[in-house]
């Protein structure tokens, strides 16, 4: 197991960073919006805002939590795919892990935007 981790340390590192970005972003959003004081089904939260249309999606903190759980599951599946690809082809494995990390960074930015709109 030790050699496996060392051989795939780039994929493991990118996967850990992706999970940290997703958990940190959604956790930050839930704490900043006061979801734990008010409750998950408390006051409405603006989930999507567009400069042309204005507010296009309103939900609750429960919707935000559900999106965070789904993002964590999707990132875990993507990292599992990247790990398997890295065993077979080093370039494709690192590319897949980088894609998962890029998606996690975009989700972190989306959480920051949700905080700023609310």
VOMI-451443 format. One record per residue (C-alpha): residue in one letter; x negated, y, z negated. Coordinates in steps of 0.5 Angstrom, whole numbers, plus 2048, in hexadecimal, padded with zeros to 3 digits. Example, Ala and Ser with C-alpha at 12.3 -4.5 7.8 and 13.67 -1.06 7.14 Angstrom:
a7E77F77F0s7E57FE7F2
//
This chain:
x800800800x7FA8057FFx7F7804805x7FE805809x7FF80C805x7F880E807x7F980C80Ex80081080Fx7FE81680Ax80081B80Fx807818810x808817809x80681E807x80A82180Dx81081D80Ax80F81F803x80F826805x815826809x819823803x8168287FFx81882E804x81F82A804x8208297FDx81D8307FBx821834800x8288317FEx8268317F7x8258387F7x82B83A7FBx82F8367F6x82C8397F0x82C8407F3x8338407F5x83583E7EEx8388377F0x8368347E9x8398397E5x84083A7E9x8408337EBx83F8307F2x8478327F4x8468397F1x84683F7F5x84683F7FDx83F83F800x83D842807x83A83C80Bx83983F811x839846814x83884981Bx83685081Dx83B850823x84184C81Fx84084D818x841848813x843842817x84283C811x84483D80Ax844837805x8428357FEx83C8337FAx83E82C7FBx83E82D802x837830802x83582A7FDx837825802x833828807x82D828803x82E820802x82F81F809x82982380Bx82581F806x828818808x82681A80Fx81F81C80Ex81E81680Ax820812810x81C816815x816815810x81780E810x81780E818x811812818x80D80D813x80F807818x80D80B81Ex80680D81Bx805806819x806804821x80380B824x800810820x802816824x809815825x80A81381Dx80681A81Cx80B81D821x81181A81Ex80F81D817x80E824819x81582481Cx818822816x813827812x81582D817x81D82B816x81C82B80Fx81983280Fx81E835813x82383280Ex81F836809x82083C80Dx82883B80Ex82883A806x825841805x82A84480Ax830841807x82D844800x82C84B804x83384B807x836849800
//
